[in-house]
């Protein structure tokens, strides 16, 4: 008989090498090395070199002989996409957790190397599909920094207008789904109702409700439509009143507060150590917003507040987002007043295509249009990192050019991906029922995580 004879006795018995998930597997806490526990808890992020860890440093004392390891997701509706959370439970208490992603991997960063800079925005806009305009903006700003192109003022103000409206729609979407996660089904209806106003304006301006390819290198794809001031003013007049309805529905509701207050607490020190940004960081007491801390475009010409809280819990993250909607409405009103006249894109024939009407009149314009959309434009060799404040935090684009019409390398610092590191710190010691509220409060978009 051969060496595999033992396995032939029971054909249904699983082989260890076929079921083990290797390093990403969550072992029972009593069998987990101290170094791995430190990584899970973020304890080794600032550990001096040469320091040895001891299991006694981690207070994982269990009253039972055995704990239970379960999977939440990747099919679970409340993980906001195909996110898998492995948890070790003692009864209903979460001892440890580990986020596992990779179920929606699209390889967009690698795809960017095969697309010209002209085509790049159609790729990145699909990463954070709830905030596509922020993706287009950071890609365009990085490319423009390498090109040395000066964007017209009107184009920059249009970009700010669209991104702030996109921030409003993204936070409204979060309010809707967060309400559904916690059983407030009416909030799902109300959140979509207000978001529809913003998406209708996006459709009128860009032709699409999502994945717009509107913010492009050199400016924007088209000027604002006729009557845009009235449309935007209506949004600004409607949403603040609806926010008071949300306050009445959720903020003062005893069940909602019990599900969120004191749940998923993360300190300012832990949030900084784990590189959390956006509402997570600001809800922990760190008033860090790139629009104010490292101003880009014309944000330094606007009057707005950086919203923050100190509690660091799920309720604080809710309060930050709902107040940020109010601040974005305030910003949009100022943009309405300050919007200048002028070009909506740079008049650089090497970067921007000719007007559509000129293609029918001029062979030179036709050739120019053809070359831009087939070959693209060449970008000087160099590397750059540009970051903007997306609804979820710091959205960065690191781009390397080798002088061709396609990026040599592109990496996106997705805030959803980085913020997932904070989940184990938030969920430790909480109840299984709190996991849904905590995951929702992080507001992850898996298209940005598995890019």
C-alpha positions in Angstrom: 0.0 0.0 0.0 1.2 3.6 -0.6 1.7 6.3 2.0 -1.8 7.8 1.4 -3.6 4.6 2.5 -4.7 6.2 5.8 -6.7 8.8 3.9 -8.4 6.2 1.7 -10.1 4.8 4.9 -12.4 7.8 5.1 -12.8 9.6 1.8 -14.8 12.4 3.4 -12.1 13.3 5.9 -10.6 16.7 5.0 -6.9 17.0 4.5 -5.2 19.6 6.6 -3.3 21.1 3.7 -6.5 21.5 1.7 -8.5 23.4 4.4 -5.8 25.5 6.1 -5.9 29.1 5.1 -2.3 29.7 6.1 -1.2 33.0 7.7 -4.6 34.6 7.4 -6.3 31.9 9.4 -7.5 32.9 12.9 -6.2 30.4 15.5 -7.7 30.2 19.0 -6.2 32.9 21.3 -4.4 30.4 23.5 -2.5 29.0 20.4 -1.7 32.4 18.9 1.9 33.7 19.3 2.3 37.0 21.2 3.8 38.7 18.1 0.7 37.9 16.1 -1.6 39.2 18.8 0.4 42.4 18.9 -0.1 42.9 15.1 -3.8 42.3 15.4 -4.1 44.9 18.2 -1.8 47.4 16.6 0.6 47.1 19.5 3.7 46.5 17.3 3.2 49.5 15.2 5.6 51.7 17.4 7.4 48.9 19.2 11.2 49.7 19.6 13.5 47.3 17.8 14.7 44.3 19.8 11.9 44.3 22.3 10.5 40.8 23.0 6.8 40.4 23.5 5.2 38.3 26.2 1.8 36.8 26.1 1.2 38.2 29.6 1.1 41.6 28.0 -2.3 40.7 26.4 -5.2 40.2 28.8 -7.0 37.5 26.9 -8.3 35.6 29.9 -11.3 33.4 29.1 -13.6 31.8 31.6 -14.4 28.9 29.4 -12.1 26.1 28.2 -13.0 26.8 24.6 -13.9 29.8 22.5 -15.6 29.8 19.1 -14.2 31.1 15.8 -16.8 32.2 13.2 -17.0 34.0 9.9 -19.1 37.1 9.3 -19.2 37.6 5.6 -18.2 37.8 2.9 -21.8 37.3 1.9 -23.3 39.1 4.9 -25.4 42.1 3.9 -24.2 44.3 6.8 -20.5 44.0 5.9 -21.1 46.6 3.2 -19.8 44.5 0.4 -17.7 41.4 0.2 -15.9 41.9 3.4 -15.1 38.9 5.6 -14.6 39.3 9.4 -13.2 36.4 11.3 -14.1 36.6 15.0 -13.2 34.7 18.1 -16.1 34.7 20.5 -16.6 33.9 24.1 -20.3 33.6 24.3 -21.6 36.8 22.8 -18.4 38.8 23.4 -15.9 39.4 20.6 -12.4 38.6 21.9 -10.6 39.2 18.7 -11.4 39.9 15.0 -9.5 40.0 11.8 -10.8 41.6 8.5 -10.1 39.6 5.4 -10.6 41.1 2.0 -9.7 40.0 -1.6 -13.2 38.8 -2.7 -13.7 41.7 -5.1 -10.1 42.2 -6.4 -10.3 44.1 -9.8 -6.6 45.0 -10.2 -7.4 48.6 -11.1 -3.9 49.8 -10.2 -2.3 47.3 -12.6 -4.9 48.1 -15.2 -3.9 51.8 -15.0 -0.5 50.8 -16.4 -2.2 49.8 -19.7 -4.4 52.8 -20.0 -3.4 56.2 -21.2 -3.8 59.2 -18.9 -6.8 60.2 -21.0 -8.4 56.9 -20.2 -7.3 56.8 -16.6 -10.3 58.6 -15.1 -12.7 56.0 -16.4 -10.7 53.4 -14.4 -10.2 55.1 -11.1 -13.8 56.5 -10.9 -15.0 52.9 -10.3 -12.9 52.4 -7.1 -14.9 54.3 -4.5 -18.2 54.1 -6.4 -20.0 56.2 -3.8 -17.5 59.0 -4.3 -16.3 58.7 -7.9 -15.6 62.4 -8.3 -12.9 62.3 -5.6 -11.2 59.5 -7.4 -11.2 61.4 -10.7 -10.0 64.5 -8.9 -6.9 62.9 -7.2 -5.9 61.2 -10.4 -6.2 64.4 -12.4 -4.3 66.5 -9.8 -1.5 63.9 -9.8 -1.2 63.9 -13.6 -1.4 67.7 -13.8 1.4 68.0 -11.2 3.6 65.9 -13.5 2.5 67.8 -16.6 2.8 71.2 -15.1 -0.6 72.2 -16.5 -2.4 75.2 -15.1 -6.1 74.5 -14.7 -8.4 77.5 -15.3 -10.1 79.0 -12.1 -13.6 78.1 -13.2 -12.6 74.5 -13.8 -11.2 74.3 -10.2 -14.3 75.9 -8.7 -16.5 73.4 -10.7 -14.4 70.6 -9.3 -14.9 71.8 -5.8 -18.7 72.2 -6.3 -19.0 68.6 -7.7 -16.8 67.1 -5.0 -18.7 68.8 -2.1 -22.1 67.6 -3.6 -20.5 64.2 -3.9 -19.5 64.3 -0.2 -23.2 65.1 0.6 -24.5 62.2 -1.5 -22.0 59.8 0.0 -22.8 60.7 3.6 -26.5 60.5 2.8 -25.9 57.0 1.5 -24.1 56.1 4.7 -27.0 57.5 6.8 -29.4 55.4 4.8 -27.5 52.1 5.1 -26.4 52.7 8.7 -30.1 53.2 9.6 -31.0 50.0 7.8 -28.2 48.1 9.6 -29.6 49.3 13.0 -33.2 48.6 12.1 -34.3 52.2 11.3 -35.7 51.2 7.9 -37.3 54.7 7.4 -33.8 56.2 7.3 -33.1 54.1 4.3 -36.0 55.7 2.4 -35.2 59.2 3.6 -31.5 58.9 2.8 -32.1 57.8 -0.8 -34.8 60.5 -1.2 -32.3 63.3 -0.6 -29.4 61.6 -2.4 -31.6 61.4 -5.5 -31.6 65.2 -5.7 -27.8 65.2 -5.9 -27.7 62.4 -8.4 -30.2 64.0 -10.6 -28.0 67.1 -10.8 -25.0 64.9 -11.5 -26.9 63.2 -14.4 -27.8 66.6 -15.8 -24.2 67.8 -15.6 -22.2 64.8 -16.5 -24.7 62.5 -18.2 -24.3 59.8 -15.6 -25.4 59.2 -12.0 -22.2 57.4 -11.0 -18.8 56.7 -12.5 -18.9 60.0 -14.3 -15.5 60.5 -16.0 -16.3 64.2 -15.6 -13.2 65.6 -13.8 -10.4 65.1 -16.4 -6.8 66.1 -16.8 -6.8 69.8 -17.6 -10.3 70.6 -16.2 -13.7 69.1 -16.5 -15.5 67.3 -19.4 -18.1 70.0 -19.9 -19.3 73.3 -18.5 -22.2 73.4 -16.0 -25.6 73.2 -17.6 -28.1 76.0 -18.0 -30.0 76.7 -14.7 -27.3 75.0 -12.6 -27.5 77.8 -10.0 -31.2 77.1 -9.3 -30.7 73.3 -9.1 -27.8 73.7 -6.6 -29.7 76.3 -4.6 -32.7 73.9 -4.3 -30.4 71.2 -3.0 -28.9 73.6 -0.4 -32.4 74.8 0.6 -33.8 71.3 1.0 -31.2 69.2 2.8 -30.7 71.3 6.0 -34.4 71.0 6.9 -34.3 67.2 6.2 -31.3 66.9 8.5 -33.5 68.0 11.4 -35.8 65.2 10.5 -32.9 62.8 10.8 -32.1 64.2 14.2 -35.6 63.6 15.3 -35.6 60.1 13.8 -32.2 59.0 15.0 -30.2 61.3 17.2 -32.6 61.5 20.1 -34.0 58.0 19.6 -33.3 55.9 22.7 -32.8 52.6 20.9 -30.4 54.2 18.3 -28.4 55.8 21.1 -28.2 52.5 23.0 -26.9 50.8 19.9 -24.2 53.4 19.2 -23.2 55.4 22.4 -20.1 53.9 23.9 -19.9 51.2 21.2 -16.8 50.7 19.1 -14.7 53.2 21.0 -11.2 54.0 19.6 -8.9 56.6 21.2 -7.2 59.4 19.3 -3.8 57.7 20.0 -4.9 54.4 18.5 -6.6 56.1 15.5 -3.4 58.0 14.7 -1.2 54.9 15.2 -3.5 52.9 12.9 -3.4 55.6 10.2 -7.1 56.2 10.4 -8.4 59.3 8.6 -11.7 61.0 7.8 -14.7 60.8 10.2 -13.0 58.0 12.2 -10.1 60.1 13.1 -12.1 63.3 13.7 -14.6 61.5 15.9 -11.7 60.5 18.2 -10.7 64.1 18.8 -8.2 64.8 16.0 -9.4 67.7 13.8 -7.5 66.7 10.7 -9.0 67.5 7.4 -6.8 67.9 4.3 -9.1 70.7 3.0 -8.0 72.8 6.0 -4.8 71.2 7.2 -3.1 71.0 3.8 -5.4 73.1 1.5 -5.6 72.3 -2.1 -7.6 73.9 -5.0 -9.3 77.0 -3.4 -10.4 75.6 -0.1 -8.3 78.2 1.7 -10.6 80.8 0.3 -13.7 79.3 1.9 -15.1 79.6 5.4 -16.0 76.2 7.0 -15.4 74.3 10.2 -13.6 71.0 10.6 -16.1 68.8 12.5 -14.8 66.7 15.3 -15.8 64.9 18.5 -13.9 63.4 21.4 -15.9 60.3 22.3 -14.5 58.1 19.5 -17.6 55.9 19.5 -20.1 54.9 16.8 -22.4 57.7 17.8 -19.6 60.3 17.4 -18.8 59.0 13.9 -22.5 59.4 13.1 -22.5 63.0 14.5 -19.4 63.9 12.5 -20.9 62.8 9.2 -24.3 64.5 9.8 -22.6 67.8 10.7 -20.2 67.5 7.7 -23.2 67.5 5.5 -24.2 70.8 7.0 -20.7 72.2 6.4 -20.7 70.9 2.8 -23.9 72.7 2.2 -22.3 75.8 3.6 -19.3 75.4 1.3 -21.6 74.8 -1.8 -23.4 78.1 -1.0 -20.1 80.0 -1.0 -19.1 78.3 -4.3 -22.4 79.5 -5.8 -21.4 83.1 -5.0 -17.7 82.9 -6.0 -18.0 80.9 -9.2 -16.0 82.8 -11.8 -16.5 83.0 -15.6 -14.0 81.6 -18.0 -12.8 78.3 -19.5 -13.9 75.0 -18.0 -10.7 73.3 -19.2 -7.1 74.2 -20.1 -6.6 75.4 -23.7 -3.6 73.2 -24.2 -3.9 71.4 -27.5 -1.5 68.6 -26.4 -3.7 67.8 -23.4 -7.4 68.7 -24.1 -9.3 67.7 -27.3 -10.7 70.4 -29.6 -14.4 71.4 -29.3 -16.8 68.9 -30.8 -18.1 71.4 -33.4 -14.5 72.0 -34.7 -14.1 68.4 -35.7 -16.6 68.7 -38.5 -15.0 71.9 -39.7 -11.2 71.3 -39.5 -9.0 68.4 -40.6 -6.4 69.6 -38.1 -8.9 69.4 -35.3 -10.0 65.9 -36.4 -6.4 64.7 -36.4 -5.8 66.4 -33.0 -8.9 64.7 -31.5 -7.9 61.3 -33.0 -4.3 61.4 -31.6 -5.4 62.4 -28.1 -8.0 59.6 -27.8 -5.8 56.9 -29.5 -2.3 57.6 -28.4 -2.9 60.0 -25.5 -0.4 62.6 -24.4 3.1 62.0 -23.1 3.8 63.0 -19.5 7.3 64.0 -18.4 9.2 61.4 -16.4 8.9 61.8 -12.6 6.9 60.8 -9.6 4.4 62.5 -7.4 2.0 62.0 -4.5 -1.2 64.0 -4.3 -3.9 63.6 -1.6 -7.4 64.9 -1.2 -10.1 64.6 1.5 -12.7 62.1 0.3 -15.8 61.4 2.4 -13.9 58.4 3.9 -10.6 60.1 4.6 -7.3 60.8 2.9 -7.5 59.6 -0.7 -4.0 59.6 -2.2 -2.5 58.9 -5.6 1.1 58.0 -6.0 2.1 58.1 -9.7 5.3 57.4 -11.5 5.8 58.4 -15.2 8.6 57.2 -17.5 7.8 59.7 -20.2 5.3 57.7 -22.0 1.5 58.2 -22.5 0.7 55.6 -19.8 1.6 55.6 -16.1 4.6 53.4 -15.3 3.1 52.8 -11.8 0.1 54.0 -10.0 -0.9 53.3 -6.4 -4.0 54.6 -4.7 -4.1 55.2 -0.9 -7.7 54.2 -0.4 -9.0 55.4 3.0 -11.5 52.4 3.2 -8.5 50.0 3.0 -6.5 51.7 5.6 -9.4 52.4 7.9 -10.2 48.6 8.1 -7.1 48.3 10.3 -9.1 50.0 13.1 -11.9 47.4 13.2 -10.1 44.9 15.6 -9.4 47.8 18.0 -13.1 48.9 17.9 -14.7 45.5 18.1 -12.6 44.0 20.9 -14.6 43.4 24.0 -17.9 44.3 22.3 -20.9 42.2 21.7 -21.6 40.2 18.5 -24.7 42.4 17.9 -22.5 45.5 18.1 -20.3 44.3 15.2 -22.9 45.4 12.6 -23.0 48.9 14.0 -19.2 49.2 14.2 -18.6 47.9 10.7 -21.2 50.4 9.4 -19.6 53.3 11.3 -16.3 52.7 9.4 -18.2 53.2 6.1 -16.0 50.9 4.0 -16.4 50.7 0.2 -15.0 47.4 -1.0 -14.3 48.7 -4.5 -11.7 50.9 -2.9 -10.4 48.2 -0.7 -10.0 45.5 -3.3 -8.8 47.9 -6.0 
